[in-house]
Amino acid sequence: MFMGASTKQGQDIALKSREIVRSLISDKIDHLSTEEKSIVERIVHSTADVEYAELCHISSGFVECSIESIKSGKDILTDINMVRAGINKYSGEVKCFINHPETIKMAKKEGITRAAAAIGYAAEYGFKGIVVIGNAPTALYKVIELVEEGIMDIESVVGVPVGFVGAAESKDALEDTQIPYIITKGPKGGTPVAVAAVNSLIQLSKDNL
């Protein structure tokens, strides 16, 4: 089974597409490990945007920490439900608290976004695993804040929020921490990128059994 394709024709198309992607970006990702190349290729494949080959920055240890977390069945936390819905074939739990009643209360009480409050609630809940931020810079800032304050203990962050207000800055802030991460520099990112990165990690965890 390749890239989620369920038929021979689908697999052939996906394989051909991946070959095209590889030919377009191979010179841009030569410095990456085999696993890192696989993640970036999947992101480019999912978005049809070769610029991600240069925008993706992956910290040392990110792949190893993330794969170990997945193999251990630890939770995955997403900023919005759309990202949660796209993560498939994971034996553990994928959680999103953006619509949780306690999140809504916290957001109103503290005057923060629901996305940020959802991260705060997850920390109170005792979350430990991979955090995936595809849309909300405020959620990424909250992750950084809580980790640096010792309130939240996580394995790694897929930090790829999209947008022109705070997205690039939040990713730059993550890059300046000791948290294992993958980011996309600048305003580009979003749900497809986040989902592609996580699903690639899930596949890599199976390949590395």
C-alpha positions in Angstrom: 0.0 0.0 0.0 1.5 3.3 -1.0 0.5 6.8 0.1 -3.0 5.6 1.1 -3.7 4.2 -2.4 -6.0 1.2 -2.2 -6.0 -0.1 -5.8 -3.3 -1.1 -8.3 -4.1 2.0 -10.5 -4.0 4.3 -7.4 -0.7 2.8 -6.3 0.8 3.3 -9.7 -0.3 6.9 -9.9 1.0 7.6 -6.4 4.4 5.9 -7.2 4.8 7.9 -10.4 3.9 11.1 -8.6 6.5 10.4 -5.9 9.1 9.7 -8.5 8.3 13.0 -10.1 8.6 14.8 -6.8 11.9 13.1 -6.1 13.3 14.2 -9.5 12.3 17.8 -8.8 13.7 18.2 -5.3 16.5 15.7 -4.9 19.2 18.3 -5.2 17.5 20.4 -2.5 17.3 17.6 0.1 20.6 15.9 -0.4 21.7 17.0 3.1 18.8 15.2 4.8 18.6 11.7 6.2 16.6 9.0 4.5 13.8 9.5 6.9 13.8 13.2 6.7 13.8 13.0 2.9 10.7 10.8 3.0 8.8 13.3 5.2 9.7 16.3 2.9 8.8 14.3 -0.2 5.4 13.4 1.2 4.8 17.1 2.1 5.7 18.2 -1.5 3.6 15.3 -2.9 0.6 16.3 -0.8 0.8 20.0 -1.6 2.2 19.9 -5.2 4.5 22.7 -4.0 8.2 22.1 -4.5 9.1 25.1 -2.4 8.5 23.1 0.7 11.7 21.2 -0.1 13.5 24.4 1.0 11.0 25.7 3.6 11.0 22.5 5.7 13.5 22.7 8.6 13.9 19.6 10.8 15.8 19.7 14.1 18.3 17.1 15.2 16.5 14.2 16.9 13.0 15.1 15.7 12.5 12.0 13.6 13.9 9.7 16.3 11.9 11.2 19.1 8.7 11.2 17.0 9.0 7.6 15.8 9.7 6.4 19.3 6.6 8.3 20.6 4.5 6.7 17.9 5.9 3.2 18.5 5.1 3.6 22.2 1.5 4.5 21.3 1.6 7.9 22.9 -1.1 10.4 22.1 -1.0 12.9 19.2 -2.5 16.3 19.9 -3.7 18.6 17.1 -4.7 22.2 17.1 -7.9 21.8 15.1 -10.2 18.9 14.2 -9.4 19.1 10.5 -5.8 18.1 11.2 -7.0 15.4 13.5 -9.3 14.0 10.8 -6.4 13.7 8.3 -4.2 11.6 10.5 -4.9 8.0 9.7 -3.8 4.4 10.5 -2.5 5.3 14.0 -3.0 2.7 16.7 -2.8 5.3 19.4 -5.2 8.2 20.1 -5.3 11.5 18.1 -6.8 14.2 20.3 -8.1 17.7 19.8 -9.6 19.8 22.6 -10.6 22.9 20.7 -14.3 22.3 21.2 -14.0 20.9 24.7 -16.2 22.8 27.3 -13.2 23.4 29.5 -11.2 24.9 26.6 -14.1 27.3 25.8 -14.2 28.4 29.5 -10.5 28.9 29.7 -10.4 31.0 26.5 -13.1 33.3 27.8 -11.6 33.5 31.3 -8.0 34.3 30.1 -8.9 36.2 26.9 -7.0 33.9 24.6 -7.8 32.0 21.5 -9.5 28.7 21.8 -6.6 27.1 20.0 -4.2 28.3 22.7 -6.6 27.4 25.5 -6.9 23.9 24.0 -3.2 23.5 24.5 -3.5 24.7 28.0 -6.2 22.2 28.7 -4.1 19.4 27.2 -1.3 20.3 29.6 -3.7 20.2 32.6 -5.0 16.9 31.2 -1.4 15.5 31.4 -0.8 15.2 27.7 2.5 13.6 26.6 3.3 12.9 23.0 3.5 14.7 19.7 1.9 18.1 19.3 0.8 19.0 15.7 0.0 22.6 14.9 -1.2 23.2 11.3 -3.2 26.4 11.6 -2.9 28.4 14.9 0.2 30.3 15.7 -1.3 31.1 19.1 -1.4 27.4 19.9 2.3 27.0 18.9 3.3 29.9 21.1 1.3 28.3 24.0 3.2 25.0 23.5 6.5 26.8 23.7 5.4 28.8 26.7 4.2 25.7 28.7 7.2 23.6 27.8 9.7 26.2 28.8 7.8 26.8 32.1 8.0 23.0 32.8 4.2 22.7 32.7 4.0 20.6 29.6 6.2 17.6 28.7 6.1 16.6 25.1 8.1 14.5 22.7 8.2 16.7 19.6 6.3 19.4 17.6 5.1 19.5 14.1 4.9 23.3 13.9 3.6 24.4 10.5 0.9 27.0 11.1 -0.2 29.0 8.0 -0.9 32.6 7.7 0.4 36.2 7.6 -0.2 37.1 11.3 2.2 35.4 13.7 2.7 32.2 11.7 6.3 32.8 10.6 7.2 34.4 14.0 5.8 31.4 16.0 7.9 29.0 13.9 11.0 31.1 14.3 10.3 31.0 18.1 10.1 27.2 18.0 13.3 27.0 16.1 15.0 28.8 18.9 14.0 26.2 21.5 15.4 22.8 22.5 12.1 21.1 21.5 12.5 18.6 18.6 10.6 20.1 15.7 9.7 20.3 12.0 8.7 23.7 10.8 8.0 25.5 7.5 9.8 28.8 7.3 7.6 31.8 6.5 3.8 32.0 6.2 3.3 28.8 4.3 2.0 25.7 6.1 -1.4 24.4 7.0 -3.5 21.3 7.4 -2.1 19.4 4.4 1.5 19.9 5.5 0.8 18.9 9.1 -1.1 15.8 8.1 1.5 14.8 5.5 4.3 15.1 8.1 2.5 13.0 10.8 1.3 10.3 8.4 4.8 10.0 7.1 6.1 9.6 10.6 3.5 6.9 11.3 4.6 5.0 8.1 8.2 5.4 9.1 7.5 3.9 12.5 6.1 0.8 10.8 9.0 0.6 8.4 11.4 0.7 11.4 9.9 -2.1 13.3 
